[in-house]
Amino acid sequence: MVDPDTADRARAVINSIPPGSVVSYGEVAARAGVRSARQIGRLLAEDGQDLPWHRVVRADGRCAEHLVAEQSARLRAEGVTVVDGRVRR
C-alpha cells in the first residue's frame, strides 16, 4: 500500500495530465516526489479507477500489459496515436 501523503501527491499529478497527453510512471513519480515508478503502478492498481489512469504509460510508451485494449481505446478516443499497444509521441 502507498502511504496517504504519497498517494495524494501522485493523484494530483495524474489528475493534472491533460486529455490527449501521456506521462510515464517514472515522470509521475518524479513530479510527485516519489522514489519509485512502481509505487505509482501500485497506486493505480489499488485505487486508480477514479483517476485518468489511461494517460500513464511505461517509459517506452507501452500500455499496461493486462489493460492494453482498454487503455489503447481510451487514449485513441483522446486523439493519441497507439500502434500495437505502444504510444507514438
PyMOL Python script that loads the backbone (N, CA, C, O; Angstrom):
from pymol import cmd

cmd.read_pdbstr("""\
ATOM      1  N   MET A   1       0.836  -1.186   0.000  1.00  0.00           N
ATOM      2  CA  MET A   1       0.000   0.000   0.000  1.00  0.00           C
ATOM      3  C   MET A   1       0.880   1.248   0.000  1.00  0.00           C
ATOM      4  O   MET A   1       1.931   1.277   0.640  1.00  0.00           O
ATOM      5  N   VAL A   2       0.447   2.262  -0.712  1.00  0.00           N
ATOM      6  CA  VAL A   2       1.168   3.516  -0.806  1.00  0.00           C
ATOM      7  C   VAL A   2       0.699   4.430   0.326  1.00  0.00           C
ATOM      8  O   VAL A   2      -0.498   4.528   0.595  1.00  0.00           O
ATOM      9  N   ASP A   3       1.658   5.106   0.996  1.00  0.00           N
ATOM     10  CA  ASP A   3       1.252   5.951   2.129  1.00  0.00           C
ATOM     11  C   ASP A   3       0.360   7.097   1.646  1.00  0.00           C
ATOM     12  O   ASP A   3       0.460   7.509   0.491  1.00  0.00           O
ATOM     13  N   PRO A   4      -0.506   7.612   2.511  1.00  0.00           N
ATOM     14  CA  PRO A   4      -1.503   8.618   2.115  1.00  0.00           C
ATOM     15  C   PRO A   4      -0.928   9.898   1.508  1.00  0.00           C
ATOM     16  O   PRO A   4      -1.480  10.414   0.537  1.00  0.00           O
ATOM     17  N   ASP A   5       0.166  10.416   2.059  1.00  0.00           N
ATOM     18  CA  ASP A   5       0.754  11.646   1.516  1.00  0.00           C
ATOM     19  C   ASP A   5       1.276  11.427   0.099  1.00  0.00           C
ATOM     20  O   ASP A   5       1.060  12.251  -0.789  1.00  0.00           O
ATOM     21  N   THR A   6       1.962  10.308  -0.099  1.00  0.00           N
ATOM     22  CA  THR A   6       2.475   9.965  -1.420  1.00  0.00           C
ATOM     23  C   THR A   6       1.321   9.795  -2.395  1.00  0.00           C
ATOM     24  O   THR A   6       1.369  10.296  -3.518  1.00  0.00           O
ATOM     25  N   ALA A   7       0.296   9.095  -1.968  1.00  0.00           N
ATOM     26  CA  ALA A   7      -0.864   8.858  -2.822  1.00  0.00           C
ATOM     27  C   ALA A   7      -1.532  10.168  -3.220  1.00  0.00           C
ATOM     28  O   ALA A   7      -1.921  10.338  -4.376  1.00  0.00           O
ATOM     29  N   ASP A   8      -1.669  11.088  -2.285  1.00  0.00           N
ATOM     30  CA  ASP A   8      -2.290  12.383  -2.586  1.00  0.00           C
ATOM     31  C   ASP A   8      -1.477  13.162  -3.617  1.00  0.00           C
ATOM     32  O   ASP A   8      -2.037  13.736  -4.551  1.00  0.00           O
ATOM     33  N   ARG A   9      -0.157  13.179  -3.446  1.00  0.00           N
ATOM     34  CA  ARG A   9       0.700  13.898  -4.399  1.00  0.00           C
ATOM     35  C   ARG A   9       0.619  13.253  -5.780  1.00  0.00           C
ATOM     36  O   ARG A   9       0.517  13.944  -6.794  1.00  0.00           O
ATOM     37  N   ALA A  10       0.665  11.938  -5.808  1.00  0.00           N
ATOM     38  CA  ALA A  10       0.602  11.229  -7.089  1.00  0.00           C
ATOM     39  C   ALA A  10      -0.748  11.432  -7.765  1.00  0.00           C
ATOM     40  O   ALA A  10      -0.807  11.639  -8.977  1.00  0.00           O
ATOM     41  N   ARG A  11      -1.827  11.375  -7.002  1.00  0.00           N
ATOM     42  CA  ARG A  11      -3.162  11.618  -7.575  1.00  0.00           C
ATOM     43  C   ARG A  11      -3.245  13.010  -8.198  1.00  0.00           C
ATOM     44  O   ARG A  11      -3.805  13.174  -9.282  1.00  0.00           O
ATOM     45  N   ALA A  12      -2.695  13.999  -7.521  1.00  0.00           N
ATOM     46  CA  ALA A  12      -2.718  15.370  -8.047  1.00  0.00           C
ATOM     47  C   ALA A  12      -1.969  15.451  -9.376  1.00  0.00           C
ATOM     48  O   ALA A  12      -2.425  16.109 -10.311  1.00  0.00           O
ATOM     49  N   VAL A  13      -0.833  14.788  -9.455  1.00  0.00           N
ATOM     50  CA  VAL A  13      -0.065  14.783 -10.701  1.00  0.00           C
ATOM     51  C   VAL A  13      -0.853  14.085 -11.802  1.00  0.00           C
ATOM     52  O   VAL A  13      -0.959  14.605 -12.913  1.00  0.00           O
ATOM     53  N   ILE A  14      -1.400  12.927 -11.507  1.00  0.00           N
ATOM     54  CA  ILE A  14      -2.151  12.169 -12.519  1.00  0.00           C
ATOM     55  C   ILE A  14      -3.374  12.952 -12.974  1.00  0.00           C
ATOM     56  O   ILE A  14      -3.681  12.977 -14.166  1.00  0.00           O
ATOM     57  N   ASN A  15      -4.069  13.584 -12.057  1.00  0.00           N
ATOM     58  CA  ASN A  15      -5.240  14.385 -12.416  1.00  0.00           C
ATOM     59  C   ASN A  15      -4.877  15.603 -13.259  1.00  0.00           C
ATOM     60  O   ASN A  15      -5.736  16.153 -13.949  1.00  0.00           O
ATOM     61  N   SER A  16      -3.623  16.031 -13.212  1.00  0.00           N
ATOM     62  CA  SER A  16      -3.204  17.210 -13.980  1.00  0.00           C
ATOM     63  C   SER A  16      -2.788  16.870 -15.409  1.00  0.00           C
ATOM     64  O   SER A  16      -2.520  17.778 -16.196  1.00  0.00           O
ATOM     65  N   ILE A  17      -2.730  15.605 -15.760  1.00  0.00           N
ATOM     66  CA  ILE A  17      -2.347  15.219 -17.123  1.00  0.00           C
ATOM     67  C   ILE A  17      -3.511  15.558 -18.048  1.00  0.00           C
ATOM     68  O   ILE A  17      -4.609  15.028 -17.877  1.00  0.00           O
ATOM     69  N   PRO A  18      -3.285  16.430 -19.022  1.00  0.00           N
ATOM     70  CA  PRO A  18      -4.400  16.842 -19.876  1.00  0.00           C
ATOM     71  C   PRO A  18      -4.832  15.743 -20.848  1.00  0.00           C
ATOM     72  O   PRO A  18      -4.024  14.893 -21.224  1.00  0.00           O
ATOM     73  N   PRO A  19      -6.098  15.757 -21.254  1.00  0.00           N
ATOM     74  CA  PRO A  19      -6.567  14.807 -22.254  1.00  0.00           C
ATOM     75  C   PRO A  19      -5.691  14.891 -23.512  1.00  0.00           C
ATOM     76  O   PRO A  19      -5.292  15.977 -23.935  1.00  0.00           O
ATOM     77  N   GLY A  20      -5.406  13.744 -24.088  1.00  0.00           N
ATOM     78  CA  GLY A  20      -4.582  13.691 -25.282  1.00  0.00           C
ATOM     79  C   GLY A  20      -3.099  13.655 -25.001  1.00  0.00           C
ATOM     80  O   GLY A  20      -2.291  13.668 -25.929  1.00  0.00           O
ATOM     81  N   SER A  21      -2.726  13.609 -23.725  1.00  0.00           N
ATOM     82  CA  SER A  21      -1.321  13.556 -23.325  1.00  0.00           C
ATOM     83  C   SER A  21      -1.063  12.282 -22.543  1.00  0.00           C
ATOM     84  O   SER A  21      -1.975  11.702 -21.953  1.00  0.00           O
ATOM     85  N   VAL A  22       0.186  11.856 -22.545  1.00  0.00           N
ATOM     86  CA  VAL A  22       0.582  10.719 -21.722  1.00  0.00           C
ATOM     87  C   VAL A  22       1.847  11.082 -20.956  1.00  0.00           C
ATOM     88  O   VAL A  22       2.637  11.924 -21.383  1.00  0.00           O
ATOM     89  N   VAL A  23       2.014  10.434 -19.828  1.00  0.00           N
ATOM     90  CA  VAL A  23       3.176  10.625 -18.966  1.00  0.00           C
ATOM     91  C   VAL A  23       3.595   9.234 -18.491  1.00  0.00           C
ATOM     92  O   VAL A  23       2.742   8.374 -18.272  1.00  0.00           O
ATOM     93  N   SER A  24       4.880   9.009 -18.332  1.00  0.00           N
ATOM     94  CA  SER A  24       5.339   7.701 -17.853  1.00  0.00           C
ATOM     95  C   SER A  24       5.171   7.594 -16.340  1.00  0.00           C
ATOM     96  O   SER A  24       5.063   8.596 -15.633  1.00  0.00           O
ATOM     97  N   TYR A  25       5.153   6.360 -15.870  1.00  0.00           N
ATOM     98  CA  TYR A  25       5.087   6.121 -14.426  1.00  0.00           C
ATOM     99  C   TYR A  25       6.237   6.852 -13.729  1.00  0.00           C
ATOM    100  O   TYR A  25       6.047   7.449 -12.670  1.00  0.00           O
ATOM    101  N   GLY A  26       7.427   6.803 -14.329  1.00  0.00           N
ATOM    102  CA  GLY A  26       8.587   7.468 -13.743  1.00  0.00           C
ATOM    103  C   GLY A  26       8.439   8.976 -13.681  1.00  0.00           C
ATOM    104  O   GLY A  26       8.859   9.604 -12.709  1.00  0.00           O
ATOM    105  N   GLU A  27       7.838   9.566 -14.722  1.00  0.00           N
ATOM    106  CA  GLU A  27       7.604  11.007 -14.721  1.00  0.00           C
ATOM    107  C   GLU A  27       6.619  11.396 -13.623  1.00  0.00           C
ATOM    108  O   GLU A  27       6.808  12.403 -12.940  1.00  0.00           O
ATOM    109  N   VAL A  28       5.571  10.597 -13.458  1.00  0.00           N
ATOM    110  CA  VAL A  28       4.614  10.866 -12.381  1.00  0.00           C
ATOM    111  C   VAL A  28       5.329  10.795 -11.037  1.00  0.00           C
ATOM    112  O   VAL A  28       5.143  11.655 -10.176  1.00  0.00           O
ATOM    113  N   ALA A  29       6.150   9.757 -10.868  1.00  0.00           N
ATOM    114  CA  ALA A  29       6.883   9.598  -9.612  1.00  0.00           C
ATOM    115  C   ALA A  29       7.773  10.805  -9.344  1.00  0.00           C
ATOM    116  O   ALA A  29       7.792  11.330  -8.231  1.00  0.00           O
ATOM    117  N   ALA A  30       8.502  11.242 -10.352  1.00  0.00           N
ATOM    118  CA  ALA A  30       9.404  12.386 -10.172  1.00  0.00           C
ATOM    119  C   ALA A  30       8.630  13.657  -9.827  1.00  0.00           C
ATOM    120  O   ALA A  30       9.027  14.404  -8.933  1.00  0.00           O
ATOM    121  N   ARG A  31       7.534  13.901 -10.529  1.00  0.00           N
ATOM    122  CA  ARG A  31       6.736  15.108 -10.271  1.00  0.00           C
ATOM    123  C   ARG A  31       6.093  15.082  -8.882  1.00  0.00           C
ATOM    124  O   ARG A  31       5.876  16.124  -8.263  1.00  0.00           O
ATOM    125  N   ALA A  32       5.793  13.869  -8.405  1.00  0.00           N
ATOM    126  CA  ALA A  32       5.136  13.736  -7.102  1.00  0.00           C
ATOM    127  C   ALA A  32       6.143  13.600  -5.960  1.00  0.00           C
ATOM    128  O   ALA A  32       5.754  13.541  -4.793  1.00  0.00           O
ATOM    129  N   GLY A  33       7.426  13.549  -6.291  1.00  0.00           N
ATOM    130  CA  GLY A  33       8.447  13.395  -5.259  1.00  0.00           C
ATOM    131  C   GLY A  33       8.495  11.998  -4.680  1.00  0.00           C
ATOM    132  O   GLY A  33       8.800  11.812  -3.502  1.00  0.00           O
ATOM    133  N   VAL A  34       8.190  11.015  -5.516  1.00  0.00           N
ATOM    134  CA  VAL A  34       8.167   9.616  -5.101  1.00  0.00           C
ATOM    135  C   VAL A  34       9.415   8.935  -5.661  1.00  0.00           C
ATOM    136  O   VAL A  34       9.826   9.218  -6.786  1.00  0.00           O
ATOM    137  N   ARG A  35      10.008   8.051  -4.889  1.00  0.00           N
ATOM    138  CA  ARG A  35      11.246   7.398  -5.303  1.00  0.00           C
ATOM    139  C   ARG A  35      11.080   6.388  -6.423  1.00  0.00           C
ATOM    140  O   ARG A  35      12.000   6.199  -7.219  1.00  0.00           O
ATOM    141  N   SER A  36       9.948   5.748  -6.504  1.00  0.00           N
ATOM    142  CA  SER A  36       9.822   4.603  -7.399  1.00  0.00           C
ATOM    143  C   SER A  36       8.589   4.686  -8.302  1.00  0.00           C
ATOM    144  O   SER A  36       7.482   4.976  -7.848  1.00  0.00           O
ATOM    145  N   ALA A  37       8.809   4.429  -9.573  1.00  0.00           N
ATOM    146  CA  ALA A  37       7.695   4.345 -10.522  1.00  0.00           C
ATOM    147  C   ALA A  37       6.770   3.192 -10.143  1.00  0.00           C
ATOM    148  O   ALA A  37       5.572   3.237 -10.424  1.00  0.00           O
ATOM    149  N   ARG A  38       7.313   2.178  -9.519  1.00  0.00           N
ATOM    150  CA  ARG A  38       6.492   1.036  -9.105  1.00  0.00           C
ATOM    151  C   ARG A  38       5.418   1.450  -8.101  1.00  0.00           C
ATOM    152  O   ARG A  38       4.325   0.883  -8.083  1.00  0.00           O
ATOM    153  N   GLN A  39       5.731   2.430  -7.274  1.00  0.00           N
ATOM    154  CA  GLN A  39       4.720   2.915  -6.320  1.00  0.00           C
ATOM    155  C   GLN A  39       3.541   3.530  -7.069  1.00  0.00           C
ATOM    156  O   GLN A  39       2.396   3.410  -6.632  1.00  0.00           O
ATOM    157  N   ILE A  40       3.815   4.181  -8.182  1.00  0.00           N
ATOM    158  CA  ILE A  40       2.745   4.769  -8.980  1.00  0.00           C
ATOM    159  C   ILE A  40       1.901   3.653  -9.589  1.00  0.00           C
ATOM    160  O   ILE A  40       0.673   3.728  -9.588  1.00  0.00           O
ATOM    161  N   GLY A  41       2.550   2.635 -10.101  1.00  0.00           N
ATOM    162  CA  GLY A  41       1.815   1.489 -10.640  1.00  0.00           C
ATOM    163  C   GLY A  41       0.962   0.826  -9.574  1.00  0.00           C
ATOM    164  O   GLY A  41      -0.177   0.440  -9.834  1.00  0.00           O
ATOM    165  N   ARG A  42       1.510   0.695  -8.380  1.00  0.00           N
ATOM    166  CA  ARG A  42       0.779   0.088  -7.267  1.00  0.00           C
ATOM    167  C   ARG A  42      -0.439   0.932  -6.899  1.00  0.00           C
ATOM    168  O   ARG A  42      -1.525   0.401  -6.668  1.00  0.00           O
ATOM    169  N   LEU A  43      -0.250   2.245  -6.846  1.00  0.00           N
ATOM    170  CA  LEU A  43      -1.351   3.146  -6.535  1.00  0.00           C
ATOM    171  C   LEU A  43      -2.468   3.006  -7.571  1.00  0.00           C
ATOM    172  O   LEU A  43      -3.640   2.904  -7.212  1.00  0.00           O
ATOM    173  N   LEU A  44      -2.109   3.001  -8.839  1.00  0.00           N
ATOM    174  CA  LEU A  44      -3.124   2.891  -9.884  1.00  0.00           C
ATOM    175  C   LEU A  44      -3.824   1.543  -9.841  1.00  0.00           C
ATOM    176  O   LEU A  44      -5.024   1.460 -10.105  1.00  0.00           O
ATOM    177  N   ALA A  45      -3.095   0.495  -9.513  1.00  0.00           N
ATOM    178  CA  ALA A  45      -3.707  -0.838  -9.418  1.00  0.00           C
ATOM    179  C   ALA A  45      -4.668  -0.913  -8.240  1.00  0.00           C
ATOM    180  O   ALA A  45      -5.723  -1.540  -8.335  1.00  0.00           O
ATOM    181  N   GLU A  46      -4.306  -0.275  -7.133  1.00  0.00           N
ATOM    182  CA  GLU A  46      -5.125  -0.336  -5.921  1.00  0.00           C
ATOM    183  C   GLU A  46      -6.292   0.641  -5.935  1.00  0.00           C
ATOM    184  O   GLU A  46      -7.373   0.335  -5.431  1.00  0.00           O
ATOM    185  N   ASP A  47      -6.069   1.826  -6.519  1.00  0.00           N
ATOM    186  CA  ASP A  47      -7.034   2.902  -6.328  1.00  0.00           C
ATOM    187  C   ASP A  47      -7.083   3.839  -7.533  1.00  0.00           C
ATOM    188  O   ASP A  47      -7.254   5.046  -7.362  1.00  0.00           O
ATOM    189  N   GLY A  48      -6.939   3.315  -8.733  1.00  0.00           N
ATOM    190  CA  GLY A  48      -6.863   4.180  -9.898  1.00  0.00           C
ATOM    191  C   GLY A  48      -8.143   4.365 -10.676  1.00  0.00           C
ATOM    192  O   GLY A  48      -8.167   5.106 -11.658  1.00  0.00           O
ATOM    193  N   GLN A  49      -9.217   3.701 -10.254  1.00  0.00           N
ATOM    194  CA  GLN A  49     -10.448   3.727 -11.042  1.00  0.00           C
ATOM    195  C   GLN A  49     -11.028   5.125 -11.210  1.00  0.00           C
ATOM    196  O   GLN A  49     -11.701   5.386 -12.207  1.00  0.00           O
ATOM    197  N   ASP A  50     -10.788   6.027 -10.272  1.00  0.00           N
ATOM    198  CA  ASP A  50     -11.328   7.387 -10.363  1.00  0.00           C
ATOM    199  C   ASP A  50     -10.317   8.385 -10.924  1.00  0.00           C
ATOM    200  O   ASP A  50     -10.559   9.592 -10.911  1.00  0.00           O
ATOM    201  N   LEU A  51      -9.197   7.884 -11.410  1.00  0.00           N
ATOM    202  CA  LEU A  51      -8.158   8.740 -11.974  1.00  0.00           C
ATOM    203  C   LEU A  51      -8.067   8.510 -13.484  1.00  0.00           C
ATOM    204  O   LEU A  51      -8.520   7.475 -13.972  1.00  0.00           O
ATOM    205  N   PRO A  52      -7.498   9.444 -14.223  1.00  0.00           N
ATOM    206  CA  PRO A  52      -7.274   9.208 -15.646  1.00  0.00           C
ATOM    207  C   PRO A  52      -6.043   8.305 -15.841  1.00  0.00           C
ATOM    208  O   PRO A  52      -5.050   8.701 -16.451  1.00  0.00           O
ATOM    209  N   TRP A  53      -6.140   7.100 -15.311  1.00  0.00           N
ATOM    210  CA  TRP A  53      -5.039   6.136 -15.293  1.00  0.00           C
ATOM    211  C   TRP A  53      -4.524   5.809 -16.690  1.00  0.00           C
ATOM    212  O   TRP A  53      -3.354   5.472 -16.866  1.00  0.00           O
ATOM    213  N   HIS A  54      -5.400   5.912 -17.672  1.00  0.00           N
ATOM    214  CA  HIS A  54      -5.015   5.532 -19.029  1.00  0.00           C
ATOM    215  C   HIS A  54      -3.965   6.469 -19.622  1.00  0.00           C
ATOM    216  O   HIS A  54      -3.358   6.136 -20.639  1.00  0.00           O
ATOM    217  N   ARG A  55      -3.739   7.618 -19.017  1.00  0.00           N
ATOM    218  CA  ARG A  55      -2.744   8.574 -19.507  1.00  0.00           C
ATOM    219  C   ARG A  55      -1.349   8.296 -18.957  1.00  0.00           C
ATOM    220  O   ARG A  55      -0.406   9.027 -19.258  1.00  0.00           O
ATOM    221  N   VAL A  56      -1.215   7.249 -18.157  1.00  0.00           N
ATOM    222  CA  VAL A  56       0.077   6.873 -17.592  1.00  0.00           C
ATOM    223  C   VAL A  56       0.537   5.590 -18.282  1.00  0.00           C
ATOM    224  O   VAL A  56      -0.153   4.571 -18.247  1.00  0.00           O
ATOM    225  N   VAL A  57       1.717   5.655 -18.914  1.00  0.00           N
ATOM    226  CA  VAL A  57       2.243   4.525 -19.680  1.00  0.00           C
ATOM    227  C   VAL A  57       3.657   4.189 -19.210  1.00  0.00           C
ATOM    228  O   VAL A  57       4.255   4.918 -18.419  1.00  0.00           O
ATOM    229  N   ARG A  58       4.163   3.096 -19.703  1.00  0.00           N
ATOM    230  CA  ARG A  58       5.536   2.705 -19.376  1.00  0.00           C
ATOM    231  C   ARG A  58       6.522   3.675 -20.030  1.00  0.00           C
ATOM    232  O   ARG A  58       6.151   4.410 -20.946  1.00  0.00           O
ATOM    233  N   ALA A  59       7.744   3.682 -19.576  1.00  0.00           N
ATOM    234  CA  ALA A  59       8.761   4.613 -20.087  1.00  0.00           C
ATOM    235  C   ALA A  59       8.979   4.462 -21.587  1.00  0.00           C
ATOM    236  O   ALA A  59       9.322   5.431 -22.264  1.00  0.00           O
ATOM    237  N   ASP A  60       8.783   3.259 -22.108  1.00  0.00           N
ATOM    238  CA  ASP A  60       8.970   3.037 -23.539  1.00  0.00           C
ATOM    239  C   ASP A  60       7.691   3.280 -24.345  1.00  0.00           C
ATOM    240  O   ASP A  60       7.652   3.004 -25.544  1.00  0.00           O
ATOM    241  N   GLY A  61       6.652   3.791 -23.694  1.00  0.00           N
ATOM    242  CA  GLY A  61       5.411   4.114 -24.376  1.00  0.00           C
ATOM    243  C   GLY A  61       4.395   2.989 -24.426  1.00  0.00           C
ATOM    244  O   GLY A  61       3.299   3.158 -24.960  1.00  0.00           O
ATOM    245  N   ARG A  62       4.755   1.838 -23.869  1.00  0.00           N
ATOM    246  CA  ARG A  62       3.813   0.715 -23.897  1.00  0.00           C
ATOM    247  C   ARG A  62       2.707   0.893 -22.872  1.00  0.00           C
ATOM    248  O   ARG A  62       2.901   1.464 -21.799  1.00  0.00           O
ATOM    249  N   CYS A  63       1.536   0.381 -23.247  1.00  0.00           N
ATOM    250  CA  CYS A  63       0.385   0.379 -22.339  1.00  0.00           C
ATOM    251  C   CYS A  63       0.552  -0.723 -21.299  1.00  0.00           C
ATOM    252  O   CYS A  63       1.386  -1.615 -21.451  1.00  0.00           O
ATOM    253  N   ALA A  64      -0.240  -0.649 -20.260  1.00  0.00           N
ATOM    254  CA  ALA A  64      -0.225  -1.671 -19.212  1.00  0.00           C
ATOM    255  C   ALA A  64      -0.551  -3.028 -19.830  1.00  0.00           C
ATOM    256  O   ALA A  64      -1.539  -3.157 -20.554  1.00  0.00           O
ATOM    257  N   GLU A  65       0.253  -4.021 -19.557  1.00  0.00           N
ATOM    258  CA  GLU A  65       0.126  -5.325 -20.200  1.00  0.00           C
ATOM    259  C   GLU A  65      -1.254  -5.943 -20.069  1.00  0.00           C
ATOM    260  O   GLU A  65      -1.765  -6.506 -21.037  1.00  0.00           O
ATOM    261  N   HIS A  66      -1.859  -5.855 -18.921  1.00  0.00           N
ATOM    262  CA  HIS A  66      -3.150  -6.504 -18.701  1.00  0.00           C
ATOM    263  C   HIS A  66      -4.340  -5.643 -19.126  1.00  0.00           C
ATOM    264  O   HIS A  66      -5.485  -6.091 -19.066  1.00  0.00           O
ATOM    265  N   LEU A  67      -4.068  -4.399 -19.558  1.00  0.00           N
ATOM    266  CA  LEU A  67      -5.152  -3.493 -19.954  1.00  0.00           C
ATOM    267  C   LEU A  67      -4.901  -2.835 -21.310  1.00  0.00           C
ATOM    268  O   LEU A  67      -5.403  -1.742 -21.569  1.00  0.00           O
ATOM    269  N   VAL A  68      -4.133  -3.489 -22.171  1.00  0.00           N
ATOM    270  CA  VAL A  68      -3.734  -2.884 -23.441  1.00  0.00           C
ATOM    271  C   VAL A  68      -4.937  -2.417 -24.250  1.00  0.00           C
ATOM    272  O   VAL A  68      -4.967  -1.275 -24.708  1.00  0.00           O
ATOM    273  N   ALA A  69      -5.923  -3.280 -24.429  1.00  0.00           N
ATOM    274  CA  ALA A  69      -7.068  -2.933 -25.277  1.00  0.00           C
ATOM    275  C   ALA A  69      -7.839  -1.742 -24.717  1.00  0.00           C
ATOM    276  O   ALA A  69      -8.160  -0.809 -25.454  1.00  0.00           O
ATOM    277  N   GLU A  70      -8.135  -1.767 -23.425  1.00  0.00           N
ATOM    278  CA  GLU A  70      -8.898  -0.677 -22.825  1.00  0.00           C
ATOM    279  C   GLU A  70      -8.102   0.623 -22.805  1.00  0.00           C
ATOM    280  O   GLU A  70      -8.631   1.682 -23.141  1.00  0.00           O
ATOM    281  N   GLN A  71      -6.840   0.546 -22.414  1.00  0.00           N
ATOM    282  CA  GLN A  71      -6.024   1.749 -22.359  1.00  0.00           C
ATOM    283  C   GLN A  71      -5.829   2.336 -23.750  1.00  0.00           C
ATOM    284  O   GLN A  71      -5.915   3.551 -23.929  1.00  0.00           O
ATOM    285  N   SER A  72      -5.572   1.493 -24.724  1.00  0.00           N
ATOM    286  CA  SER A  72      -5.403   1.958 -26.107  1.00  0.00           C
ATOM    287  C   SER A  72      -6.659   2.650 -26.606  1.00  0.00           C
ATOM    288  O   SER A  72      -6.580   3.713 -27.223  1.00  0.00           O
ATOM    289  N   ALA A  73      -7.810   2.060 -26.346  1.00  0.00           N
ATOM    290  CA  ALA A  73      -9.080   2.639 -26.797  1.00  0.00           C
ATOM    291  C   ALA A  73      -9.318   4.000 -26.151  1.00  0.00           C
ATOM    292  O   ALA A  73      -9.733   4.943 -26.824  1.00  0.00           O
ATOM    293  N   ARG A  74      -9.060   4.104 -24.863  1.00  0.00           N
ATOM    294  CA  ARG A  74      -9.266   5.388 -24.170  1.00  0.00           C
ATOM    295  C   ARG A  74      -8.324   6.460 -24.717  1.00  0.00           C
ATOM    296  O   ARG A  74      -8.729   7.605 -24.918  1.00  0.00           O
ATOM    297  N   LEU A  75      -7.077   6.089 -24.953  1.00  0.00           N
ATOM    298  CA  LEU A  75      -6.113   7.054 -25.481  1.00  0.00           C
ATOM    299  C   LEU A  75      -6.478   7.474 -26.903  1.00  0.00           C
ATOM    300  O   LEU A  75      -6.420   8.658 -27.234  1.00  0.00           O
ATOM    301  N   ARG A  76      -6.850   6.521 -27.735  1.00  0.00           N
ATOM    302  CA  ARG A  76      -7.258   6.850 -29.105  1.00  0.00           C
ATOM    303  C   ARG A  76      -8.458   7.795 -29.103  1.00  0.00           C
ATOM    304  O   ARG A  76      -8.536   8.699 -29.935  1.00  0.00           O
ATOM    305  N   ALA A  77      -9.394   7.592 -28.172  1.00  0.00           N
ATOM    306  CA  ALA A  77     -10.566   8.464 -28.075  1.00  0.00           C
ATOM    307  C   ALA A  77     -10.159   9.905 -27.761  1.00  0.00           C
ATOM    308  O   ALA A  77     -10.911  10.836 -28.049  1.00  0.00           O
ATOM    309  N   GLU A  78      -8.975  10.094 -27.174  1.00  0.00           N
ATOM    310  CA  GLU A  78      -8.463  11.428 -26.858  1.00  0.00           C
ATOM    311  C   GLU A  78      -7.512  11.946 -27.939  1.00  0.00           C
ATOM    312  O   GLU A  78      -6.921  13.016 -27.794  1.00  0.00           O
ATOM    313  N   GLY A  79      -7.368  11.178 -29.023  1.00  0.00           N
ATOM    314  CA  GLY A  79      -6.528  11.620 -30.127  1.00  0.00           C
ATOM    315  C   GLY A  79      -5.085  11.179 -30.073  1.00  0.00           C
ATOM    316  O   GLY A  79      -4.269  11.653 -30.863  1.00  0.00           O
ATOM    317  N   VAL A  80      -4.747  10.284 -29.163  1.00  0.00           N
ATOM    318  CA  VAL A  80      -3.378   9.782 -29.041  1.00  0.00           C
ATOM    319  C   VAL A  80      -3.199   8.623 -30.020  1.00  0.00           C
ATOM    320  O   VAL A  80      -4.067   7.757 -30.126  1.00  0.00           O
ATOM    321  N   THR A  81      -2.087   8.607 -30.727  1.00  0.00           N
ATOM    322  CA  THR A  81      -1.787   7.521 -31.652  1.00  0.00           C
ATOM    323  C   THR A  81      -1.199   6.354 -30.877  1.00  0.00           C
ATOM    324  O   THR A  81      -0.177   6.491 -30.205  1.00  0.00           O
ATOM    325  N   VAL A  82      -1.849   5.213 -30.977  1.00  0.00           N
ATOM    326  CA  VAL A  82      -1.390   3.994 -30.314  1.00  0.00           C
ATOM    327  C   VAL A  82      -1.297   2.915 -31.372  1.00  0.00           C
ATOM    328  O   VAL A  82      -2.287   2.607 -32.036  1.00  0.00           O
ATOM    329  N   VAL A  83      -0.106   2.334 -31.538  1.00  0.00           N
ATOM    330  CA  VAL A  83       0.123   1.281 -32.512  1.00  0.00           C
ATOM    331  C   VAL A  83       0.678   0.064 -31.788  1.00  0.00           C
ATOM    332  O   VAL A  83       1.714   0.144 -31.128  1.00  0.00           O
ATOM    333  N   ASP A  84      -0.003  -1.045 -31.915  1.00  0.00           N
ATOM    334  CA  ASP A  84       0.420  -2.292 -31.262  1.00  0.00           C
ATOM    335  C   ASP A  84       0.683  -2.109 -29.766  1.00  0.00           C
ATOM    336  O   ASP A  84       1.669  -2.614 -29.230  1.00  0.00           O
ATOM    337  N   GLY A  85      -0.207  -1.385 -29.111  1.00  0.00           N
ATOM    338  CA  GLY A  85      -0.108  -1.212 -27.668  1.00  0.00           C
ATOM    339  C   GLY A  85       0.966  -0.256 -27.210  1.00  0.00           C
ATOM    340  O   GLY A  85       1.314  -0.226 -26.029  1.00  0.00           O
ATOM    341  N   ARG A  86       1.504   0.539 -28.145  1.00  0.00           N
ATOM    342  CA  ARG A  86       2.553   1.499 -27.790  1.00  0.00           C
ATOM    343  C   ARG A  86       2.163   2.886 -28.292  1.00  0.00           C
ATOM    344  O   ARG A  86       1.732   3.051 -29.433  1.00  0.00           O
ATOM    345  N   VAL A  87       2.320   3.872 -27.424  1.00  0.00           N
ATOM    346  CA  VAL A  87       2.010   5.249 -27.773  1.00  0.00           C
ATOM    347  C   VAL A  87       3.112   5.797 -28.671  1.00  0.00           C
ATOM    348  O   VAL A  87       4.302   5.604 -28.423  1.00  0.00           O
ATOM    349  N   ARG A  88       2.682   6.481 -29.711  1.00  0.00           N
ATOM    350  CA  ARG A  88       3.623   7.153 -30.610  1.00  0.00           C
ATOM    351  C   ARG A  88       3.605   8.626 -30.269  1.00  0.00           C
ATOM    352  O   ARG A  88       2.592   9.302 -30.446  1.00  0.00           O
ATOM    353  N   ARG A  89       4.723   9.119 -29.782  1.00  0.00           N
ATOM    354  CA  ARG A  89       4.800  10.533 -29.395  1.00  0.00           C
ATOM    355  C   ARG A  89       5.310  11.367 -30.544  1.00  0.00           C
ATOM    356  O   ARG A  89       5.444  12.583 -30.413  1.00  0.00           O
TER     357      ARG A  89
END
""", "prot")
cmd.dss("prot")
cmd.show_as("cartoon", "prot")
cmd.util.cbc("prot")
cmd.orient("prot")
